[in-house]
Amino acid sequence: MINNMPQRTQISIEDYVKKFDIPDEYQFIGFAVHHENRDDFLHSYDANSEISKRTWSTTPELAKVFDHQIDAENIITEINDGSVVALLFDADGNIGVIVNH
């Protein structure tokens, strides 16, 4: 079986850290699903063959965090609503967000 889905570019965390001059003390938390048009973050997601349920949060502090980019991308593919992968950083007690376009 041939997969005709376009390949997404893997995020190099180090490249984003350099590009946005993120201080060394800011720790990478993980990946999240961000809906840019609504400016909210996926908080929870549950799906089976009959139904899918998802809740969203307006703050990145409540975002569902994924350890691997592919896990966030898989959810984005399933919900198919224009969401994108975001990188989350602990920025001195606040959450810093970088969106992968």
MDAnalysis code that builds the backbone (N, CA, C; Angstrom):
import MDAnalysis as mda
import numpy as np

u = mda.Universe.empty(303, n_residues=101, atom_resindex=np.repeat(np.arange(101), 3), trajectory=True)
u.add_TopologyAttr("name", ["N", "CA", "C"] * 101)
u.add_TopologyAttr("resid", np.arange(1, 102))
u.add_TopologyAttr("resname", ["MET", "ILE", "ASN", "ASN", "MET", "PRO", "GLN", "ARG", "THR", "GLN", "ILE", "SER", "ILE", "GLU", "ASP", "TYR", "VAL", "LYS", "LYS", "PHE", "ASP", "ILE", "PRO", "ASP", "GLU", "TYR", "GLN", "PHE", "ILE", "GLY", "PHE", "ALA", "VAL", "HIS", "HIS", "GLU", "ASN", "ARG", "ASP", "ASP", "PHE", "LEU", "HIS", "SER", "TYR", "ASP", "ALA", "ASN", "SER", "GLU", "ILE", "SER", "LYS", "ARG", "THR", "TRP", "SER", "THR", "THR", "PRO", "GLU", "LEU", "ALA", "LYS", "VAL", "PHE", "ASP", "HIS", "GLN", "ILE", "ASP", "ALA", "GLU", "ASN", "ILE", "ILE", "THR", "GLU", "ILE", "ASN", "ASP", "GLY", "SER", "VAL", "VAL", "ALA", "LEU", "LEU", "PHE", "ASP", "ALA", "ASP", "GLY", "ASN", "ILE", "GLY", "VAL", "ILE", "VAL", "ASN", "HIS"])
u.atoms.positions = np.array([
    [0.846, -1.182, 0.000],
    [0.000, 0.000, 0.000],
    [0.888, 1.241, 0.000],
    [0.582, 2.168, -0.856],
    [1.358, 3.398, -0.972],
    [0.639, 4.504, -0.215],
    [1.372, 5.211, 0.604],
    [0.820, 6.327, 1.357],
    [1.039, 7.595, 0.542],
    [-0.049, 8.214, 0.098],
    [0.044, 9.431, -0.708],
    [-0.060, 10.703, 0.126],
    [-0.040, 10.551, 1.444],
    [-0.092, 11.723, 2.302],
    [1.228, 12.486, 2.191],
    [1.163, 13.815, 2.138],
    [2.417, 14.576, 2.093],
    [3.199, 14.365, 3.382],
    [4.510, 14.297, 3.248],
    [5.365, 14.133, 4.409],
    [5.504, 15.469, 5.134],
    [5.304, 15.445, 6.439],
    [5.491, 16.644, 7.234],
    [6.954, 16.746, 7.633],
    [7.429, 17.954, 7.739],
    [8.805, 18.175, 8.144],
    [8.911, 17.992, 9.650],
    [9.825, 17.150, 10.079],
    [10.045, 16.970, 11.507],
    [10.644, 18.250, 12.081],
    [10.159, 18.611, 13.235],
    [10.635, 19.812, 13.900],
    [11.970, 19.517, 14.564],
    [12.957, 20.329, 14.267],
    [14.216, 20.246, 14.989],
    [14.129, 21.255, 16.130],
    [14.014, 20.739, 17.321],
    [13.881, 21.618, 18.481],
    [15.070, 22.554, 18.584],
    [16.238, 22.034, 18.315],
    [17.450, 22.853, 18.397],
    [17.409, 24.012, 17.402],
    [16.878, 23.750, 16.192],
    [16.770, 24.821, 15.203],
    [15.819, 25.921, 15.660],
    [14.706, 25.528, 16.276],
    [13.774, 26.535, 16.777],
    [14.378, 27.317, 17.939],
    [15.102, 26.637, 18.793],
    [15.758, 27.315, 19.915],
    [16.712, 28.374, 19.383],
    [17.485, 28.030, 18.356],
    [18.419, 28.993, 17.758],
    [17.679, 30.110, 17.024],
    [16.687, 29.732, 16.206],
    [15.964, 30.710, 15.389],
    [15.275, 31.770, 16.242],
    [14.680, 31.361, 17.358],
    [13.932, 32.292, 18.197],
    [14.723, 32.733, 19.424],
    [16.013, 32.366, 19.463],
    [16.903, 32.778, 20.550],
    [16.291, 32.478, 21.920],
    [15.843, 31.242, 22.079],
    [15.242, 30.819, 23.337],
    [16.362, 30.595, 24.355],
    [16.249, 31.211, 25.516],
    [17.303, 31.071, 26.528],
    [17.513, 29.611, 26.940],
    [18.733, 29.271, 27.278],
    [19.079, 27.904, 27.671],
    [18.279, 27.407, 28.866],
    [17.899, 28.309, 29.752],
    [17.181, 27.877, 30.957],
    [15.713, 27.512, 30.687],
    [15.199, 27.852, 29.515],
    [13.832, 27.459, 29.159],
    [13.853, 25.997, 28.734],
    [13.062, 25.187, 29.399],
    [13.055, 23.758, 29.155],
    [11.934, 23.363, 28.186],
    [12.271, 22.524, 27.233],
    [11.273, 22.007, 26.300],
    [10.343, 21.075, 27.055],
    [9.039, 21.316, 26.935],
    [8.034, 20.496, 27.609],
    [7.555, 19.367, 26.706],
    [7.223, 19.712, 25.461],
    [6.714, 18.718, 24.530],
    [5.960, 19.377, 23.395],
    [5.229, 18.556, 22.664],
    [4.457, 19.018, 21.512],
    [2.985, 19.093, 21.878],
    [2.267, 20.006, 21.239],
    [0.835, 20.154, 21.469],
    [0.140, 20.360, 20.123],
    [-1.183, 20.245, 20.161],
    [-2.009, 20.515, 18.985],
    [-2.647, 21.885, 19.195],
    [-2.401, 22.791, 18.255],
    [-2.889, 24.170, 18.369],
    [-3.781, 24.498, 17.186],
    [-4.969, 25.025, 17.476],
    [-5.872, 25.480, 16.416],
    [-5.702, 26.986, 16.316],
    [-5.031, 27.420, 15.257],
    [-4.669, 28.840, 15.147],
    [-5.868, 29.762, 14.971],
    [-6.857, 29.355, 14.199],
    [-8.006, 30.235, 13.955],
    [-8.771, 30.531, 15.238],
    [-8.859, 29.552, 16.115],
    [-9.560, 29.753, 17.396],
    [-8.591, 30.124, 18.507],
    [-7.297, 29.968, 18.235],
    [-6.240, 30.210, 19.213],
    [-6.477, 29.406, 20.491],
    [-6.701, 28.086, 20.319],
    [-6.816, 27.224, 21.473],
    [-6.016, 25.952, 21.275],
    [-5.921, 25.171, 22.342],
    [-5.063, 24.002, 22.386],
    [-5.885, 22.771, 22.743],
    [-5.557, 21.658, 22.104],
    [-6.235, 20.411, 22.430],
    [-5.925, 20.043, 23.874],
    [-6.981, 19.826, 24.643],
    [-6.828, 19.468, 26.051],
    [-6.975, 17.957, 26.251],
    [-7.962, 17.367, 25.582],
    [-8.145, 15.919, 25.673],
    [-8.739, 15.403, 24.371],
    [-8.464, 14.142, 24.099],
    [-8.947, 13.525, 22.868],
    [-9.171, 12.047, 23.121],
    [-10.351, 11.568, 22.741],
    [-10.683, 10.157, 22.874],
    [-11.491, 9.770, 21.647],
    [-11.117, 8.678, 21.018],
    [-11.816, 8.267, 19.797],
    [-11.911, 6.749, 19.746],
    [-13.015, 6.303, 19.164],
    [-13.167, 4.895, 18.830],
    [-13.832, 4.825, 17.466],
    [-14.280, 3.673, 17.062],
    [-14.838, 3.527, 15.712],
    [-16.165, 4.247, 15.527],
    [-16.821, 4.621, 16.606],
    [-18.141, 5.238, 16.501],
    [-18.166, 6.734, 16.779],
    [-17.267, 7.205, 17.616],
    [-17.341, 8.603, 18.036],
    [-15.959, 9.108, 18.435],
    [-15.772, 10.391, 18.277],
    [-14.563, 11.017, 18.815],
    [-14.993, 12.178, 19.705],
    [-14.260, 12.346, 20.781],
    [-14.553, 13.400, 21.743],
    [-13.278, 14.181, 21.988],
    [-13.373, 15.482, 21.885],
    [-12.210, 16.322, 22.157],
    [-12.650, 17.575, 22.890],
    [-11.781, 18.034, 23.760],
    [-12.008, 19.287, 24.458],
    [-10.801, 20.178, 24.199],
    [-11.049, 21.487, 24.245],
    [-10.014, 22.468, 23.929],
    [-9.853, 23.424, 25.094],
    [-8.683, 24.002, 25.197],
    [-8.373, 24.967, 26.236],
    [-7.836, 26.239, 25.589],
    [-8.138, 27.353, 26.184],
    [-7.634, 28.624, 25.649],
    [-6.214, 28.919, 26.115],
    [-5.698, 28.121, 27.039],
    [-4.345, 28.358, 27.543],
    [-3.456, 27.133, 27.303],
    [-2.189, 27.366, 26.961],
    [-1.281, 26.245, 26.721],
    [-0.966, 25.447, 27.985],
    [-1.178, 26.034, 29.158],
    [-0.922, 25.323, 30.412],
    [-1.785, 24.069, 30.538],
    [-2.945, 24.073, 29.902],
    [-3.860, 22.928, 29.987],
    [-3.817, 22.044, 28.744],
    [-2.890, 22.320, 27.854],
    [-2.787, 21.533, 26.615],
    [-2.344, 20.108, 26.897],
    [-2.861, 19.185, 26.106],
    [-2.378, 17.800, 26.135],
    [-0.974, 17.822, 25.540],
    [-0.017, 17.277, 26.272],
    [1.377, 17.310, 25.847],
    [1.778, 15.942, 25.291],
    [2.403, 15.983, 24.129],
    [2.902, 14.778, 23.476],
    [4.427, 14.791, 23.537],
    [5.001, 13.634, 23.821],
    [6.455, 13.526, 23.860],
    [7.074, 13.489, 22.465],
    [6.276, 13.054, 21.487],
    [6.787, 12.885, 20.126],
    [5.917, 13.660, 19.135],
    [6.565, 14.310, 18.196],
    [5.859, 15.092, 17.184],
    [4.851, 14.236, 16.420],
    [5.202, 13.005, 16.095],
    [4.333, 12.150, 15.296],
    [3.001, 11.898, 16.000],
    [2.993, 11.845, 17.325],
    [1.751, 11.629, 18.063],
    [0.799, 12.814, 17.892],
    [1.340, 14.024, 17.949],
    [0.514, 15.216, 17.717],
    [0.039, 15.253, 16.269],
    [0.906, 14.899, 15.335],
    [0.524, 14.889, 13.923],
    [-0.573, 13.875, 13.638],
    [-0.523, 12.722, 14.291],
    [-1.565, 11.726, 14.086],
    [-2.931, 12.237, 14.516],
    [-2.982, 12.945, 15.630],
    [-4.248, 13.541, 16.085],
    [-4.704, 14.603, 15.095],
    [-3.786, 15.425, 14.627],
    [-4.126, 16.468, 13.655],
    [-4.729, 15.848, 12.394],
    [-4.151, 14.750, 11.940],
    [-4.668, 14.063, 10.757],
    [-6.076, 13.529, 11.014],
    [-6.299, 12.973, 12.196],
    [-7.609, 12.417, 12.531],
    [-8.689, 13.492, 12.630],
    [-8.391, 14.593, 13.285],
    [-9.436, 15.606, 13.472],
    [-9.596, 16.508, 12.246],
    [-8.534, 16.672, 11.467],
    [-8.610, 17.360, 10.171],
    [-9.373, 18.685, 10.244],
    [-8.916, 19.583, 11.111],
    [-9.612, 20.862, 11.281],
    [-8.702, 22.079, 11.120],
    [-7.520, 21.865, 10.558],
    [-6.599, 22.977, 10.357],
    [-5.647, 23.212, 11.512],
    [-5.650, 22.328, 12.486],
    [-4.730, 22.468, 13.616],
    [-3.290, 22.217, 13.166],
    [-2.350, 22.707, 13.960],
    [-0.932, 22.553, 13.670],
    [-0.195, 22.100, 14.931],
    [1.034, 21.631, 14.735],
    [1.886, 21.244, 15.856],
    [2.495, 22.499, 16.480],
    [2.504, 22.523, 17.801],
    [3.161, 23.601, 18.541],
    [4.192, 22.996, 19.483],
    [5.265, 23.724, 19.711],
    [6.269, 23.331, 20.694],
    [6.016, 24.139, 21.956],
    [6.071, 23.484, 23.099],
    [5.841, 24.151, 24.377],
    [7.133, 24.185, 25.180],
    [7.406, 25.347, 25.772],
    [8.589, 25.534, 26.609],
    [8.176, 26.099, 27.956],
    [8.838, 25.661, 29.008],
    [8.666, 26.257, 30.322],
    [9.551, 27.494, 30.352],
    [8.906, 28.645, 30.390],
    [9.612, 29.924, 30.342],
    [9.461, 30.627, 31.688],
    [10.258, 30.208, 32.645],
    [10.216, 30.791, 33.991],
    [8.814, 30.759, 34.593],
    [8.167, 29.601, 34.538],
    [6.838, 29.447, 35.118],
    [5.700, 29.754, 34.173],
    [5.982, 30.325, 33.035],
    [4.985, 30.546, 31.996],
    [5.235, 29.538, 30.876],
    [4.256, 29.350, 30.024],
    [4.422, 28.438, 28.903],
    [4.664, 29.253, 27.635],
    [5.812, 29.034, 27.014],
    [6.125, 29.646, 25.742],
    [5.699, 28.708, 24.622],
    [5.132, 29.270, 23.568],
    [4.587, 28.471, 22.455],
    [5.247, 28.899, 21.151],
    [5.728, 27.914, 20.394],
    [6.209, 28.153, 19.039],
    [5.401, 27.257, 18.142],
    [4.816, 27.834, 17.096],
    [3.971, 27.077, 16.178],
    [4.775, 26.690, 14.955],
    [4.643, 25.425, 14.572],
    [5.320, 24.898, 13.380],
    [4.436, 25.126, 12.172],
    [4.866, 26.016, 11.265],
    [4.097, 26.269, 10.029],
    [4.699, 25.478, 8.902],
])
